[in-house]
Amino acid sequence: MKKVVVVGSGNAAMAAGIAALEKGAQVLMLEKAGPELSGGNTKYTAGAMRFAYDGSEELIPLLSDPDDDRLPRTDFGSYTKQKFSDDLLGFNEGLPLSREQGILVGESYKAVRWLASKGVTYEPIWSRQSFEKDGKIIFWGGLTLASNNEGVGLFDMELAAFEKLGGKIRYEAGVTGLMTEGDRVTGVRVGDEEFAADSVVLACGGFEASDEMRVAEFGPDWAVAKVRGTPMNTGDGLKMAYGMGAKAHGRYNGCHATPMDLHMKNYGNLDIPPGERKNYRKICYFLGVMLNANGDRFVDEGINFRNYTYAQFGRAVLEQPQHFAWQIFDDKVMDLLYGEYRFRDASYVEAETLEELVTKLEGVDADAALATLNAYNEAVMDDVDFDPTSLDGKGTEGLELAKSNWAQRFDTAPFRAYPVTGGITFTYGGLEVDDAGAVLREDGSAIDGLHACGELVGGVFYGGYPGGSGLTSGAVFGRRAGYGAAD
């Protein structure tokens, strides 16, 4: 029986462990954190998984409640492989679809179905990915399902599947080095302890929690970035692989960064349950505008569905003067804002007039902010209807920086503003792996006994990503690495 060591315990690590067990291997998972912070970034997510599907008939078998009385009036639409590919290409900054992206698209549904066969169940993302229109529930943006109980639930279900198959996990066991014989990896070290293995799977995340590596790759603004996810992802796996001659692969100056509450604690606030940490995101900017310290807008908030912009707009916020912005809304959209805006720790200011509101925007040039909001109000198209279920074309006219969709005047009190900064979730640069998940050297040869998956796989994302792709990528490449490690 082959012995496989998996380093890490997030979604990708679990997929690798389950796949290796499925092939008859003996699997030991080593996790740097204790039980409360195990699971890597997975527990910090909303559990959404993007995958290609041709219609609702492919979704029903995945649901925890296929008899939900909302389903008959729900329009899930379809999300084809071509559409998934096109969405990824939209973030590639002119680059063609990478090999890794082709694998992600081609195996996305298969991986989600495979997890379902191991006991992972899903539910429609009713509250964040659909709007009611003419009596129907319409899903938008190609993202329809999330694991039950979001990221925490995904981890719990995967851990249950891993242990049911005979997998063992050890906590507070941060791997400090690889054991080798010549050019072959033969196990890992945890301090003075040694764990021999036929194969090692590195699934311990990127480098987003390393201040030093963030600044080196992204620049000095990133020294103050809030880390949205686990504090454990400090580039350990990358460093170990480099020590074996691994090739750096992918966009090292790219990352997933989303607008977050300016006053959140680092790592999503460790004092609250992991499943609530996502509530520090603030991603309904498309229903209003964002202003920086100079009182200016700096992005087209409605350029696309927020699925396709939130992972980029955190970076845009962080790179503004003083690394913050304010999101402005009026009362017309309050019932459309996600629950994170009503979360117990949500920071905001409120006023009955725009003139009063701008005086409450700490750190902002109030006169310039008021001028920006007034100019925006004058520029909103009146002859186009507002429709949050589609790219409605209700934009602005005559502004240097347009808002392309969902532009409505600020004319209904009370007005609210939420302070945000940039929160980094995961990094895009990583390693190159072959079809079995084996880590490759510069010359294209595989490092014997060393595999990788999850955030450690480079080439999957470049200038950004469509929401929900990260967990799917972890499942796709984790399964490949687990099968490869057990072969």
N, C-alpha and C positions, 0 to 999 in steps of 0.2 A: 504493500500500500504506500502510495506516494505521500510525502509530508509537504504540506504547503503552509507557509506563514504569510498572513495578510497583515500589512502594516496600516493601521487606521480602522475606523469602524463606521464611516458614513455610508451613504447610499451606494457609492461605487464599490467600497470595500465589502459591503454586505452582498452585493451582486456577485462579486468575485468569489467570495467565500461559499455562497450557495451553489454557484456553478461548479466550483472545484469539488464540493461534497457530492454533487449530483453525478460527477464522473468517478466517484469512489475514492477520492483522496481523503487523507486525514488533515483537518484544517485547524490551525491555531491563529486566532486574531489577537494582535497586540495593539492596545489603545493607550495613547499617551495620557489621556485625561482619566479622571475617575468616572464612576457611573453617571453622575449628574450632568457632566459636560461631554460625555461620549457622543458619538454620532456625527462628528465633524460639523459641517455646515448644514447638514440635513435638517436638524431640529429647528434651525432658524428660518427655514423656508415655509412657504404656504402649501407645499406639497404638489404644486401644479406640474404636470408633465405634458410637454408638447410632442405630438406624434402625428404621423400621416394616417388619415382614415378616409374612406370613400362615402360614408353615410352613417346614420344613427344605428343601423343594424350592427355595425362593428363596435359600437360603444356599449350597447346594452349588456353583453356578456361580462363586462368589466365592473358593472355597478354593484354596490353593496345592497341597493334597494331598486331592483328593476321594476317594481310595481309602484314607484312614486307617482302620486296622482298628478304631478306637474308634467310628466313625460309626454302625455298625448298632445299637449299644446306647446311643446318645445321644439324649436327649430335649431338643431345643432349644425346644420349645413354640412359641408365636407371640408376636408383639408388634405389635399392631394400631395403626393410626393413632389410634384412639380411646384406647387405653391410653397411647400416647406423649403425646397431648394431656392426658389426665387427670394423668399424672405431672408435666408442666410446670405445670398448674394448681395442683397441690399445693404449689408453691413461689411462687405469685403473690400470696400474702397477700390474697386476696379479689378481685384484679383478674381480668378475663376474659382469655381467650387473646388475646395480641397478634397483630397482623398478621404480625410477624416470626416468632412461634412457629408460626403456621399455615403459613407458607412452609417453615420448618424441618421440620415434621412431614410435610407433603405432598410435599416433594422429597427427603427423607432417603434413601430406598432408591434413587431415581433417581441421586442424586449418588454414592453408594457404587458402584453398578453402572457409572457413567460412569468413575470412577477405575479400576475393574477393567479397563475397556476400554482404558485407557492403560498398563496393565502393573502396576498396584498389586494385590497379592495379600494374602489374609487367612488367618488361622487361628483356630480356636475358642480361646477363653480358658479352656483346660482348668484351669489351676492356680488361677485367682482367681474364676471365675464358675460353677464347677460343684462338686457333691459327688456321691459315689457312694452309691446307695441301692438295696438289693435287686438288685444286679447291673447297674443302669442308671446312666448318667452324666446327671445332671439339672442343666440350666442354670437359673439363677434371676435375677430382677431385670431381665429384658428386655435384657440386654447379653451378646452372644454372641461377637462377632468383633473381632479386632484385626489391624492390619496386620502382616505378617511382620517380625520383628525390631523390633517395637514402634515407638515414635516415630522412632527413628533410621532404621529400615527404611522407614517411610512417607516421610520426607524424601528418602532416597536414591532410592526408586522414583519419586517425583514429579519430582525433579531430573533423573533419567534421561529421563523422558518429556518434560519441558520442553526439554531440550537436543536430544533426538532430533527434536523438531518445529522446531528452529532457534532456540530461545530463547537469549539471552545473559545471563549473570549477571556482575556486577562486585561484588567484595567490598571492604570497608573504604571504602565510598562512602555514608556517612550523608548523607541529604538534609537540607539546611539551610533550604530555602525553595522556594516555588512561583514559577514564572514566569507572568506574566499579561499579557493585553492587554485592558484594560477589565475586564469581569466574567468573562472567560474564562480558564481555566487553559491555558497553552501549553507547559508543561514544568516542570522542576525544576532547582534549583541544588544542587551539592555543593561547598560552599565557593565558589571563584571559577569553577568549571566550570559550564557550562549544557548541559542536555540537552533539546532541543525535542521535543515530543510532541503528537499529536492528543488524547490522553487520558492522564491519570495515575490510577493505582489506588493508593490508600493502603491498605496491608496490613501496617502496621508496629506493630501491637499497641496495648494500652491503656497505663495509667500505673502499673502495679503496682510497677515498679522505681524510681519517683520517691518518695523519702521525703517531699518537700514536698507533692506532690499526694495521697499516701495520707493524711497527717495532715489536710490540708484537707478531704478528703471523708469520712474514716472516724473521725477523732478521734486523740487523742494516744497511745492504746495502740498504734496502728499504726506508730509510729516505730520500734518494735523488732521488727516482723514480719520473719520470714525470707522472702526472695523465693525461691520454689521454682524459678522458671524463669529465663529469660534476663535479664541485666542491661541489655539494650538497650531494653526497653519503658518509656520514660520520658515517654510522652505526646506525642511529636513530631508524630505525624499529627493528633492532636486539635488541637494548637495551630495547625498550618498551616491546617486546615480552618476553625477559628474565625476566623482572619485573613481568610477569604473570606466570612464571614458565615454559616457553617454553624450549624444548629440542634443544640443539645445534646439528646440523646434517651436515654431509658432510666433505669435505676436507678443513679445515680452513687455512692450509698453502699452498693452491693452488690458482692460479689466472690466468687470461688472461693477458699476458704481451707481447707486440710486439715491435720490433725494431722501434725507432722513431728518427727523426732528433735531434741530440745532442743539437742544439741551439734553439729548439722550446720553446715557453713560456709554463709554466705549464697550464694544462687544455686545451691544444690544441690551445692556442692563442685566447683569447677572443676578440681580436681586428678585427678578420676577420669573415665572415659569417660562421655560424655553419656547413653548408654543405661542407665547404672547409677544416675543421679541420682534416679530414681523410688524407689530403695530407701531413701531417707530418709523416705518416707511411713510412717506407722504407723496403719493403718486397720482393724485387727482388734479395735477396742475393743468391738464388739458381742459378742465372745466372753468379755468380762470386764467390768470397770468402770473408770471414770476418777475419780481423786481430785485435788482442788486443794490449795493450800497449807494451807487450813484443815482438811484431812482430810475434806472433804465431796464427795459426788457432785454434779454440776451439770447433767447432761443424762441423758435416758433413752437409754442406749447401745443398747438394742434396739428402739427405736420403729419402725424399718423396716430393710430391707436397707441395707447400708452404701453401696450405689450412690446412695441417696437422702439420705444424711446426711453423708458425709465432707466434701463441699464446704462444709458449714455448721459442722461441729464444730470445724474449725480456728479459726474466728472465736470460737466459744464458749471454746476453750482460751485463746486470746490475751487474751481479756477477763477472765480469772480473775486473782486476786491474784498479782502477780509474773509473770504471763503464761506460766504453765506448768501442767502436770498430770502425773500418773503413771498409766499404764495397767497394771492388775493382772490377772494370769492364774494359773491353776494348771496342773498337769501334764496334766490331762485334755484340754486343748485345744491343747497344744503342736504336735501333728501337723496341726492345722487352721490354724495361723498361717501367713501368707504368708511367702515367702522374705525379705522385707524385714526380718523379725524375726531372721533368721539371717545377715543381711548382715554383711560383715567389720567394718564400723564401727558396728554397732548398739550403742547404749548400754543397759545394763540392770543391775539388781541381782537377787540370788537368795538365798533363804533356805529353811530346812526348816520353819519355822513362820511364821504370820502375825505373831505377836508379834515375832519377829526381823525380819521383812520391813519392818514399818513404821518400825523404827529406822534402816533404810537409805535411806528416802525423803527425800533431801536437800531441806530447805526446807519440810517438811510437819510439821504438828502430829501426832506419832506417836500420842498417846492418842486424839485425835479420829478419826484414820484407822482405828485398831483398832476403835473403837466403831462406826464406819460399816460396816466389813467384817463385824463380828459381827452387826449388825442386818440387814444384807443377807442373810447366811447363814440367819438365822432366818426371813426373809420369803420365801425361794424356794419356789415351788409344787413339791410332791413328786408330785402326781397327774397331771402332764402330761409327756409324753416330749420330750426334746431332739431337734430336727430342724433342722440348719442349712440344709436345702434349701427351707424354707418359713417363713412367719411362724408359728412353732409355738405361740404363746400361752403358752409356759412362762415365766411372769413372776414378779413378786413380789406379796405381799399385805401391806397395812398400812404401807408406807413412804410418806412424804410425796412423795418422787420415786420413782415406780415404774420398774422395768425391764420392758418389755412382752413381750419375746421373748428366748429363748436364755439365760434366767437359770439358772445352775447354781451350787451351793455351792462355795466355795473349801475343798476338803477333801482334796486330793491333792497332796502335796509332790513335787518342790520348787515353790515359788511364785516367780514372776518379776514384776518391775515395770520398765516402760520409760518414761523421762522424755520428754515431748513439749511442743512449743509450737505456735503457729499459723504455717503457711507459706502465703503468698499466691501464687496461680498466675496469675489474670487478673482483670481488672475488668469490670463489667457495663455501666457507663455508656459511651455512645458517640455516634454520629451517626445521623441518620435517612437512609435511602436509599430510592430508588424501585425499581420492578421491574427496572430496568436497572443497579441498583447505584450510580446517580448520587447524589451528596450533596445534600441539600435544605437550603434556607434556612428561616428562621422563617416566611416567607410561603408555604412549600410549593413554591416554584420550585426547579428543579434548577440547580446550579452547573455551567455548561458546561465540559466537559473534566475534571471531577473525580469519581472514583468511590471507593468504600471497601468493605472486606469484613473478615471475621475479627473480632477483638476490638473493632474500631472501629465495628461495627454495634451500636447500642443497641436495647433493646426485646426482646432474645432471652431474657434471664434477669433475674429480679427478686430474690426472696428466697433463691434457690438454684437448683440444677439437678440433673437425674438424670445420673449419671456417663456419660461417653462422648459427651455432646451437644456439647461444645465443638469437637472435631475435625469432627464432622458439620456443625455450623453453618459452620465455616470453608470446608468443601467446597461447601456449598449456596450461600452468599453470595459465595464466591470465584468460582464458575462464573458466577453471574449478573453479577458486576462485570466479569469478563473478556469475556463476550459483549457486555455493554453498551458497554464501552470500545472494542471492535473494530467496532461497528456504525457 
